[in-house]
Every structure is written in structure tokens, then in C-alpha cells.
Amino acid sequence: MNSSDQPGDISRRSFLLTSGELLSAAWVAAQWPSIAAAAHHAEQADVAAGAEAAPRLQFFSAADAVDVAAVCQQIVPSGATAGAREAHAIYFIDRSLSSYFSALAPDYRAGLEEFQGRFRSGSKIASFGAASSEEQIAFLSTVDQTPFFESTRMLTVLGMLASPKYGGNYLGAGWKMLGFADQHAFAPPFGYYDREYTGFVPYPAKP
Amino acid sequence: MAGRTFKPSETVDFVVVGSGAAGGVIARELSQAGFSVVVLEQGPRLGPGDFEHDELKYSYLSGITCDPKLSPQTFREDASQVARRPALGNSLVYARIVGGSSAHFTGNFWRFHENDFNERSLLGPIAGTGFADWPISYQELEPYYTKVEWDVGVSGLADASPFDPPRTKGYPMPPLPVKSSGALLEKGARKLGLHAFPAPMAIASQFYRGRPGCAHCGFCIGFGCEVMAKSTTLYTMIPEAEATGRCEIRSHSYVHQVALDKQGRATGVHYFDQHARDQFQKAKAVVLAANGAETPRLLLNSTSARFPQGLGNSSGAVGKYLMFNQSSQVHAQFEHELNEYKSVQVTRILHDFYDADPKRGFYGGGGIDARMGPQPVGWALTSGGELPRWGAEYKQRLEGFARSMVATGHCTSLAMETNNVTIDPDLKDAWGIPALRVTYKDHPDDFATAKFLQDRALEIMQAAGAQKTWRGGRRVSRGSVHLLGTCRMGNDPKSSVVDKYHRAHDVRNLFICDGSSFVTSGRGQPTETIQALAFRAADHIGQFAKRNEI
């Protein structure tokens, strides 16, 4: 880690202050619990449990979680159907890197730091998570071949489409987006084209 | 379910290493023939209630396959490279449970065609390869293919394909209900004058031999069957072997060495039990059916003064000629929903391009099938080809999941000495046994065959009326679930490991039968042939034993 990245470092603090960027990493870190709770609350308006149920981060710092969640959201954006945010992909990633994918964690953390450093060196905005969507997309286009991006892509998809018991795919949001139903039995017809199939007609003879 | 048990100190007639596609068949056949049999399986025994719809666990966390943390492997493209452990998972993937990889297979049960066995004679040599004829013919194997279809249980429609090899009997069950992908493949193929037909699948389409028909849950490929419709040895051969009262399936038993006496006869096998205690099972004869990766590894790790290069390896062929089966994909999206995530992977295939044709300028051939492709996560990660891999366009493609299908080309892979399984000089597994090292580089003709079938699949999908089609990426092999050729059969002890009856050329009471016995790769669906070989091997081994010729 470069000394200028140390928390409390004068030059970095000066930069943050002079950049006029309110949504700094430090600010986000301080505000994370309420951001998370608000997001959680917004995504399950029909769930009475409300804000206090926001999962606790285990692997990421709050600031890192904001950055990674922003990357996830650009990989699978929200729209008419759920994106990474509604599926809670960030919670899946946080949990996976602190448990069954812990072998990937050291490289992932190093990759994230490199990603953040590269973003900061080319932007006036303090963190990737605080940048506009347009700026995020432009930056991601320059790093989407890196191992960090590849890992984040894999983890985002897992966080959207793996079983909800792992902390992502919240309320099956990813499966709904895809049009997939997890059932233990189906009966034919399965789709449009087999419904209209009229039966196998044998071929006349060997060609 | 448990049958008779034996003490390791009891000398049984046969110890069989591996309980998968081949081991399960051999155990059933030999125990039904009156012999005492102990089957040693390195993994646990699971039942239908243990299997889950959990893609993360099964596809990314080695749910029922070898855990790379405990059983690591290394990979390199050629001998000039230092082999390294892959970042995620192992190169050679096989299920580590009773039933072996037959418990998690897709169930595509294609017979080989007649020319698979004598293609070298038909086409001539191919420089730089180990392209060779088999020492047996299709006609010799045909009765055993029929036995697989009836005893293990295959659904299909006989003679539906004009290219089918001759058969003495039809299938015992009708084909599984057609899916939209199958209907579309057939529609496109018929427009082009091709011949798609109902896929033969080792999945019960109706109640059969005590097992229910498929519930169409969609979790076949890489998963265990929750309703026992999949015709894995776990649900078919193994219970029947146990019912004889002469066969024990001993799970959590990891064999690491075959023992020899001074006369060069196998005396049994050393294995680690569930508590990592070293045990020794005595047997009059040893049958290895541990798959095309573990069988050669076991032989190469069983060195002795007599066999310093590994047991049964006087030819030097143990571990060599590894073949994976190349493949290619065409993705297609249609106007209406297909819902391919429902039911079995494949309901229609075509064999119009099965034969190699020298006019194409390369060796190879194969089949094309219509399928759903991987489960949601795998599909979302791998089915894009050159299309955008993130962002709004990527999301749009994901939203088209239910309207999408894959037409897959299943291809030959040429046998090459330089593609092989060896023992890693440095790495050991969690039990202290030297780990497996894979060296593999696709032959240019394997890629050419894959591309040829991809071109044909693209034409078929367009003829079927796809709104959008795109090619899957070129797949440079880094591993496989098809583990073939590593103890090839042949008449010449100098160039092959087992004879035409699966007896090791070097050790009279050692038999080897699994994917390692293959001489050529077939066209991408090896399991029915593995099982036909196993029925045939067991038939001959039983006769040898009765005649006291072991």
C-alpha cells in the first residue's frame, strides 16, 4: 500500500476536501449501515421486517462494498427487471469471500485495491461508487479484461442466480429476471414449440 | 440396501476399484455369476434424498466431485511447461460418490457406429498421432449395447436415425417427451434434408425396473437425480449386485496402490478408509474401473522393482493418449418461450455428419444435439460467445433465457501420446499420494471438426427460424468430464495396456475397464460404450475365472 493511501494521510485528506466530493469513501464508510438499511428497506417494501435486517458486512469495508456493489450494478443493471442491486449480489459476494471462496479472497482484495487506485488516479471523484453511471461505464470498459473484473462478474452472476440460501438472489429476484422457475417437477408441454409439435415422422429410407 | 459385508482380510474373488459406469456393471455381472465381490469407492454413498438443486454447490464448490483442495491436479499444455494448479476446480472432473460419474451424467447414450472401431484401416494413418483400430468390432460389442439399454435402462426410438448401426433389439422405453429445442432442431434439420431423431437417453421415460419415470425437474447435467429416473449404476446395477448377497459396496475407500507378489500376481489393493487408516483388501483378482484419470494414476503410483514405470506399464502407454471430445456451440433465440430449463438436456440429435470425410480436409466427425445448455449460472457466464459480457445488452440477453437454446456439436478428439495423465513430481493430495498431472493440447483437426459442426448447427438454427443466433467461443481444452484412452486396449503388448478382454498384458489377474480402455474417442458420448465394454469384460472375466484361467 502506498503511504498516501493511509487513512488520515494529509495529502489524501486534502484531496478529498478540495475535490468537493461529499460522497467520499470515508463518508460512505461512516454512513454504510444506514445506506444498507435504506436499500434493504426499499427493496422489500412488502417485508415488514424493515431496516434492521440489513446483513452485516464480513469481508468488505463499507467503502469497498459501495465500490463493488457499483461494479455489480453495472454488470447487471436494474431496469424493468431486477439487477444486481435488487438481488443483493453484494451480500452474496461479501459472504462468499469470507467463507467458501476464501481461497480467492487475497487476490480479490489486491485486485480491488488496484481497481480503486486506478480509478482514483484518473478521476476527480473520490471513489468508483460515487461516480456517475456514465463515468463508471467508461472506466469499466478500460478494465473489463482484468482478473478482478472477471471475478466480480462471476460473483455477481452467482449472487443473482445461485440459490437464495447463499445470501444473494434475494426473494428469487435473479431467477425472475431470467425467467427460470426452480421446481422439482414439470409436465409437458414445456414451451411453445413442443406444444405445436405434431409427432415424429419416420424417415423413408437410408440416404 | 446393504448387502453382504466382507472383512478386508478375507480373500474375495474380485476387488473392483470404482463404482461408476463400468465398476457398477462389472460388480453386478460378476456377483450374479456367483463370485464374491468387494467394490471400493472413494466417495460417500448418497441417495435420492441427498441430491439438491444447488448450482453453486454442485458446479462451483465440488459438491459431489473431487474437491481440488483435497485432491488437487495440475495442468499444462505440453511438456515444456511447468504444470500449475488451476485457479478454480480441477481439469479432470468426475463424481466422487457411489455410482461415480454415472450419478451426475447427462444421460446421452449413443452407441458407437461400426466405423468407430476400424477407422484407422478405413482412413489410413494420421501423422503425429496414435490413431489406431480397436481390437474388437461393433458386431462383437452389439449384444452388450443391447444389454446396457435393457438392463441399465435407456429410452429411445430404434431405427429412427438412418445412420444408426445395426441392432438386434429396440429400446425398452419410448423416448422422453420432445422439448421445444428438440422440435426446433428437427424442424430446421428437415428443411435442410437432414435427419434429426429422438435422442437415446439413460433416463427412464416411464416406470421401469422399479424406478419411476422422469419428473422433468431439469437438473441432470452435473447433478444427482432426486427421483431415481436417471439410469445411474447407483440406482440400477449396484442394488442388483447387493441383492445377490455376494457383493459389498464399500464407500469412503480410497485405493492408492495395487499390491503384487513375487510371482507378479496382484494380491489385492491398499486403500484409506473413512478415517484415513491404511487398509488392505485381499482378492484373487483385481479389476480397475476408477475412470480414465484415476485408473492410470493408480497404476503409475503402484511402482515396484518389477514395474518401475508403474504397474502394467511395460508398454509405456499407461496414462497416454488422453482424449476429451472437442465440442462447439451455437446459441439461438426464438420468438416464443422454449423454457429449456425444464426436463432433460437433450431430446433430438442428428448423426448426418458422424462419419469422417477426407474431402473436408481434416479428420473428424460428430453429432449435433439440441439442449438447454448449463444451469442458470453457467448459462449466464458462458453462453455469450463474443456478445457483450456486462451492461445493458448483457442484461437483455439474460432476459432472453427462456427463449434460448443451444445446438451443440460433439466431436472426435485424436489420440496423441503427448496428451496424457502423469504423476506430478511435487504435488501430493491430502492423503499424501502423488497428485495427477494433466498435459493436453487439442489437435488442429479437433478444432476443425468443432468448427465444421458449428457451421452446420448455425444453418440448422437459422432454418428453424431463430430470431438471433450467435456462436459459442472456441473452446481450447483445459480439462473435461470425458476421460478416455489412458490404458488403451490392443493386441500388441508393446503399444497397449490391456488386451481385447481387458486383461492387463503384464499382469494375468489384473483387469482394467473404463473410459481408459478406449482406442479412439467416438463422437462425444462415451458412456454407453463404457458400459457395453464393461458387460463384455465381465462376461469374459467370469468365463476365465470359471475355467481357472486367471
Boltz contact constraints between the chains, C-beta under 6 A:
constraints:
  - contact:
      token1: [A, 75]
      token2: [B, 390]
      max_distance: 6.0
  - contact:
      token1: [A, 76]
      token2: [B, 395]
      max_distance: 6.0
  - contact:
      token1: [A, 77]
      token2: [B, 392]
      max_distance: 6.0
  - contact:
      token1: [A, 77]
      token2: [B, 395]
      max_distance: 6.0
  - contact:
      token1: [A, 100]
      token2: [B, 61]
      max_distance: 6.0
  - contact:
      token1: [A, 157]
      token2: [B, 377]
      max_distance: 6.0
  - contact:
      token1: [A, 157]
      token2: [B, 380]
      max_distance: 6.0
  - contact:
      token1: [A, 157]
      token2: [B, 381]
      max_distance: 6.0
  - contact:
      token1: [A, 158]
      token2: [B, 377]
      max_distance: 6.0
  - contact:
      token1: [A, 161]
      token2: [B, 376]
      max_distance: 6.0
  - contact:
      token1: [A, 161]
      token2: [B, 377]
      max_distance: 6.0
  - contact:
      token1: [A, 161]
      token2: [B, 380]
      max_distance: 6.0
  - contact:
      token1: [A, 162]
      token2: [B, 55]
      max_distance: 6.0
  - contact:
      token1: [A, 162]
      token2: [B, 56]
      max_distance: 6.0
  - contact:
      token1: [A, 162]
      token2: [B, 377]
      max_distance: 6.0
  - contact:
      token1: [A, 163]
      token2: [B, 54]
      max_distance: 6.0
  - contact:
      token1: [A, 166]
      token2: [B, 56]
      max_distance: 6.0
  - contact:
      token1: [A, 178]
      token2: [B, 376]
      max_distance: 6.0
  - contact:
      token1: [A, 178]
      token2: [B, 398]
      max_distance: 6.0
  - contact:
      token1: [A, 178]
      token2: [B, 401]
      max_distance: 6.0
  - contact:
      token1: [A, 179]
      token2: [B, 401]
      max_distance: 6.0
  - contact:
      token1: [A, 179]
      token2: [B, 402]
      max_distance: 6.0
  - contact:
      token1: [A, 180]
      token2: [B, 341]
      max_distance: 6.0
  - contact:
      token1: [A, 180]
      token2: [B, 376]
      max_distance: 6.0
  - contact:
      token1: [A, 182]
      token2: [B, 53]
      max_distance: 6.0
  - contact:
      token1: [A, 184]
      token2: [B, 217]
      max_distance: 6.0
  - contact:
      token1: [A, 185]
      token2: [B, 215]
      max_distance: 6.0
  - contact:
      token1: [A, 185]
      token2: [B, 217]
      max_distance: 6.0
  - contact:
      token1: [A, 186]
      token2: [B, 216]
      max_distance: 6.0
  - contact:
      token1: [A, 186]
      token2: [B, 342]
      max_distance: 6.0
  - contact:
      token1: [A, 188]
      token2: [B, 177]
      max_distance: 6.0
  - contact:
      token1: [A, 190]
      token2: [B, 179]
      max_distance: 6.0
  - contact:
      token1: [A, 190]
      token2: [B, 339]
      max_distance: 6.0
  - contact:
      token1: [A, 190]
      token2: [B, 342]
      max_distance: 6.0
  - contact:
      token1: [A, 190]
      token2: [B, 343]
      max_distance: 6.0
  - contact:
      token1: [A, 191]
      token2: [B, 180]
      max_distance: 6.0
  - contact:
      token1: [A, 191]
      token2: [B, 337]
      max_distance: 6.0
  - contact:
      token1: [A, 191]
      token2: [B, 338]
      max_distance: 6.0
  - contact:
      token1: [A, 191]
      token2: [B, 339]
      max_distance: 6.0
  - contact:
      token1: [A, 192]
      token2: [B, 336]
      max_distance: 6.0
  - contact:
      token1: [A, 192]
      token2: [B, 337]
      max_distance: 6.0
  - contact:
      token1: [A, 193]
      token2: [B, 180]
      max_distance: 6.0
  - contact:
      token1: [A, 193]
      token2: [B, 183]
      max_distance: 6.0
  - contact:
      token1: [A, 193]
      token2: [B, 184]
      max_distance: 6.0
  - contact:
      token1: [A, 194]
      token2: [B, 178]
      max_distance: 6.0
  - contact:
      token1: [A, 194]
      token2: [B, 179]
      max_distance: 6.0
  - contact:
      token1: [A, 194]
      token2: [B, 180]
      max_distance: 6.0
  - contact:
      token1: [A, 194]
      token2: [B, 183]
      max_distance: 6.0
  - contact:
      token1: [A, 197]
      token2: [B, 178]
      max_distance: 6.0
  - contact:
      token1: [A, 197]
      token2: [B, 183]
      max_distance: 6.0
  - contact:
      token1: [A, 203]
      token2: [B, 162]
      max_distance: 6.0
  - contact:
      token1: [A, 203]
      token2: [B, 195]
      max_distance: 6.0
  - contact:
      token1: [A, 206]
      token2: [B, 162]
      max_distance: 6.0
  - contact:
      token1: [A, 207]
      token2: [B, 162]
      max_distance: 6.0
